[in-house]
Amino acid sequence: MILLGTLWPNGQMPLADIPFADKLQHVLAFAAWAGLMAAGWRLPAGTLIAGLALVGAVIELIQPLTGRAAELADFAADLTGAALGAWGARWLLPRNLAWWRIRRLRLPALQASAEQQ
């Protein structure tokens, strides 16, 4: 989906008339991609960000072949999204998993104590 969106001919994308909407789309797409990758794989965040930065650079180099212009601002938005997604997932996931573990361990104990009373 991200490759389709970034390589689609210019002017046909949704929200094309809104200023900076394309940059926001780049940030959100790469943040989601990085977040999913960070959740699924145990790669260091820096490695993940570097890999997605490489993908973003290749996309910008290919875009002129599809009738779009390569923009440094798009690459910066890709890099920003990748960093936000990778670091965000690394920060949020352990806290959510810890909450679920605590709840899973405490809930049976609470139910057992309620049944005894």
Residue, then its C-alpha position, 0 to 999 in steps of 0.5 A: m500500500i505504501l509503495l502504491g501510494t508513493l508511486w501513484p501518479n501525482g494529482q490523483m491521490p486523495l487530499a492532493d489539494i490540501p497543503f502539506a497533506d502529502k507530507l503527513q501521509h508520508v509520516l503516517a505511512f512510515a510510522a505505521w510501517a515501522g511500528l508494525m515491524a518493530a512489534g513483529w521483529r526484534l531489530p534494533a530501532g536504529t537498524l529499522i529506521a536505517g532500513l526504512a530510510l533506504v526504502g524511502a530514498v529508493i522511492e524518491l529515486i523511482q518517483p520521477l519514472t512515474g511522473r512525480a517529482a523526487e522531493l527531499a521533504d518527502f524523504a525527511a517525512d519518511l525518515t520522521g515517520a520511521a523514527l516515530g513508529a520504531w521508537g513509539a512501538r519500542w516505548l509503548l509495547p513493553r508497557n502494554l505487554a506488562w499491563w497484560r501480564i500483570r492483569r493475567l496474573r492478578l485476575p485469577a488470584l482476585q477471582a480465587s479470593a472472591e470465591q473464598q469469601 
